[in-house]
Amino acid sequence: MVQEKKETEPTTSAELLSQAVQIVGNHYLLCNLLSQRIKQLSDGAPKRVPSQGLTITETAVREIVGGHLRWETGAELQ
């Protein structure tokens, strides 16, 4: 029996990053969000997704793709 891959569930790092860029809106903002979240995780912040076997970077990307993080941009503050 072969299981079909769900279309909404990215499996490769490239797919995850592509989906994260779509969610965030642009790759510059994604880079900033990831760097801040990676620092938080490095400093001991609790992880919001199962992360066994994942690097801190992969965990941060999965948190964004999974909708576990919130952020505001300057446009929303005006």
Secondary structure, DSSP 8 states (H G I E B T S, - for coil): ------TTS--SHHHHHHHHHHHHSSHHHHHHHHHHHHHHHHTT---SS--TT--HHHHHHHHHHTT------HHHH-
